[in-house]
Amino acid sequence: MEIIPLGIQGAWLASSKLHADSRGSFHEWFKFPEIKSVTGIDFDIAQANISESKRGVVRGIHYSLAAQGQMKWITCVNGAIKDVVADIRPDSSTYGKSISIDLRAGDGQMVFIEQGLGHGFAALSDETKVAYLVSSEFSPSDEFEINPLDPLLAINWGLPINEILLSSKDESAPSLKEREASLKLPTLKAK
């Protein structure tokens, strides 16, 4: 497994070799010893999630302010997504920056993010399924969102704006600056 940094502190792209033949394919999508060796992070998995979305659905930008934080390991298991990591830590040198990565089922790629970063994705095809491992359980009182169409983040979701489908929660979510003003953002110091 190869794990490389993505240009925002605490975000990596992992790739594993895909073994394919006439029967189908196989690849290792999570190897804790290699993750720890490269990142130095103990990633204890508390919950595993799978979401299914039709083309045009954008989920995010989501983050957790749980005391222990919430790390995520994300991969696309059906269809294709534009995966987005946003630095929402006001004390970070890359505050407001976002990175997007195209993930496709069977490409052997995964994204790993530390606590304190925002995450979202856009489904680029119907019946898109995303699997992710997280380091803390869902806690409604600690979960927050930032509007995925916030002009400050200027995220290119890979879809025409008129095709983007948002939940009411994401559509009415505050902007990054509004979250900062309400003191509801993570920090590097909190790590």
Wavefront OBJ file of the C-alpha trace (Angstrom):
o trace
v 0.000 0.000 0.000
v 1.310 3.436 -0.916
v 0.225 6.397 1.240
v 1.074 9.959 0.185
v 0.195 13.352 1.734
v -2.406 15.472 -0.062
v -1.237 19.037 0.616
v -3.402 19.679 3.664
v -1.863 18.624 6.967
v -3.660 15.479 8.123
v -4.909 14.260 4.712
v -3.480 11.365 2.680
v -4.257 9.376 -0.456
v -3.694 5.634 -0.197
v -3.405 3.259 -3.132
v -3.266 -0.505 -3.132
v -2.536 -2.888 -5.971
v -5.600 -4.293 -7.658
v -5.399 -8.008 -8.496
v -7.813 -8.759 -11.355
v -8.518 -11.779 -13.464
v -11.468 -13.370 -15.274
v -13.240 -13.995 -11.947
v -13.156 -10.357 -10.796
v -10.739 -8.448 -8.590
v -9.258 -8.161 -5.120
v -7.381 -5.450 -3.238
v -6.546 -4.654 0.352
v -8.403 -1.484 1.314
v -7.210 -1.065 4.897
v -3.908 -2.084 6.523
v -3.411 -0.548 9.954
v 0.329 -1.308 10.275
v 1.103 0.505 7.014
v -1.126 3.460 7.903
v 0.577 3.853 11.274
v 4.037 3.412 9.749
v 3.495 6.272 7.285
v 1.305 8.651 9.312
v 2.318 7.831 12.883
v -1.372 7.761 13.786
v -3.227 5.137 15.812
v -6.479 4.766 13.921
v -8.888 2.888 16.161
v -12.069 2.085 14.255
v -15.271 2.747 16.219
v -17.816 2.594 13.392
v -18.076 1.544 9.727
v -20.533 3.265 7.378
v -21.823 2.724 3.842
v -23.808 5.335 1.960
v -25.600 4.946 -1.347
v -26.305 7.949 -3.539
v -27.641 8.690 -6.970
v -25.763 10.912 -9.417
v -25.710 14.540 -8.324
v -25.957 13.967 -4.576
v -23.450 16.004 -2.577
v -22.906 14.961 1.041
v -20.965 17.375 3.233
v -19.037 19.286 4.259
v -19.275 17.382 7.572
v -17.047 17.273 10.640
v -17.104 16.293 14.301
v -16.200 18.242 17.420
v -16.272 15.107 19.583
v -13.646 15.272 22.335
v -11.633 12.447 20.737
v -12.109 13.844 17.223
v -13.118 11.754 14.239
v -10.711 10.377 11.679
v -12.050 8.863 8.447
v -10.842 6.269 5.935
v -12.935 6.550 2.745
v -13.243 4.463 -0.426
v -15.729 4.143 -3.263
v -17.057 0.591 -3.660
v -19.542 1.207 -6.501
v -19.735 4.012 -9.044
v -17.589 7.127 -8.747
v -17.216 10.131 -6.451
v -15.385 13.397 -6.205
v -14.104 13.194 -2.643
v -13.360 16.502 -0.921
v -11.229 17.314 2.114
v -11.549 20.871 3.455
v -9.229 22.470 5.987
v -11.641 24.154 8.386
v -9.111 24.820 11.173
v -8.704 28.601 11.567
v -5.190 28.197 13.006
v -3.960 26.147 10.041
v -1.791 27.615 7.277
v -4.146 26.016 4.737
v -7.389 27.220 6.360
v -10.148 27.452 3.745
v -8.274 25.269 1.252
v -9.919 22.167 -0.147
v -8.590 19.230 -2.127
v -10.659 16.966 -4.342
v -9.817 13.449 -5.448
v -11.721 11.314 -7.946
v -12.353 7.857 -6.484
v -13.847 5.072 -8.592
v -14.915 1.587 -7.613
v -12.066 -0.802 -8.312
v -9.347 1.850 -8.584
v -7.673 0.741 -5.325
v -7.639 4.253 -3.870
v -8.656 5.473 -0.427
v -8.545 8.806 1.405
v -7.483 9.117 5.046
v -8.216 12.259 7.059
v -7.337 13.175 10.610
v -9.745 14.716 13.073
v -10.425 18.398 12.556
v -10.850 18.302 8.788
v -14.112 18.684 6.894
v -15.204 15.993 4.463
v -17.727 15.615 1.685
v -18.253 13.933 -1.642
v -20.298 14.198 -4.813
v -21.766 11.106 -6.448
v -20.728 11.174 -10.100
v -22.800 8.151 -11.093
v -26.026 6.449 -10.081
v -25.907 3.736 -7.425
v -22.691 5.139 -6.000
v -21.668 3.455 -2.769
v -19.065 4.829 -0.397
v -17.617 2.887 2.531
v -15.853 4.662 5.332
v -14.320 3.730 8.641
v -14.442 6.301 11.437
v -12.595 6.585 14.739
v -15.582 7.750 16.805
v -19.243 6.850 16.844
v -21.878 9.170 15.452
v -22.785 11.723 18.112
v -25.538 14.135 16.984
v -24.551 16.842 19.468
v -20.938 16.825 18.181
v -21.627 16.652 14.422
v -21.594 19.814 12.324
v -21.807 20.825 8.692
v -20.699 23.674 6.460
v -22.583 24.595 3.323
v -20.886 22.662 0.495
v -21.532 25.555 -1.907
v -19.821 28.145 0.324
v -18.036 30.558 -2.059
v -15.083 30.843 0.348
v -14.355 27.126 -0.062
v -15.008 27.361 -3.841
v -15.264 23.589 -4.226
v -15.602 22.221 -7.740
v -17.889 19.255 -7.179
v -17.453 17.992 -10.744
v -21.146 18.531 -11.518
v -23.162 21.337 -13.086
v -24.665 23.425 -10.269
v -28.221 22.656 -11.450
v -27.552 18.897 -11.014
v -26.383 19.116 -7.393
v -28.765 17.529 -4.885
v -28.371 18.505 -1.230
v -30.111 17.415 1.939
v -32.064 20.205 3.633
v -29.492 20.080 6.452
v -26.553 20.677 4.079
v -28.432 23.250 2.009
v -29.195 25.374 5.089
v -25.794 24.812 6.710
v -23.817 27.887 7.783
v -20.817 29.126 5.830
v -17.263 28.551 7.014
v -17.034 32.142 8.295
v -20.353 31.766 10.164
v -19.064 28.593 11.842
v -15.850 30.397 12.734
v -17.783 33.338 14.239
v -19.849 30.925 16.357
v -16.646 29.186 17.576
v -17.832 25.868 16.149
v -14.700 24.882 14.236
v -11.895 22.488 15.171
v -8.331 23.693 15.607
v -4.852 22.274 15.152
v -4.229 22.938 18.858
v -7.147 20.671 19.777
v -5.412 17.620 18.274
l 1 2 3 4 5 6 7 8 9 10 11 12 13 14 15 16 17 18 19 20 21 22 23 24 25 26 27 28 29 30 31 32 33 34 35 36 37 38 39 40 41 42 43 44 45 46 47 48 49 50 51 52 53 54 55 56 57 58 59 60 61 62 63 64 65 66 67 68 69 70 71 72 73 74 75 76 77 78 79 80 81 82 83 84 85 86 87 88 89 90 91 92 93 94 95 96 97 98 99 100 101 102 103 104 105 106 107 108 109 110 111 112 113 114 115 116 117 118 119 120 121 122 123 124 125 126 127 128 129 130 131 132 133 134 135 136 137 138 139 140 141 142 143 144 145 146 147 148 149 150 151 152 153 154 155 156 157 158 159 160 161 162 163 164 165 166 167 168 169 170 171 172 173 174 175 176 177 178 179 180 181 182 183 184 185 186 187 188 189 190 191
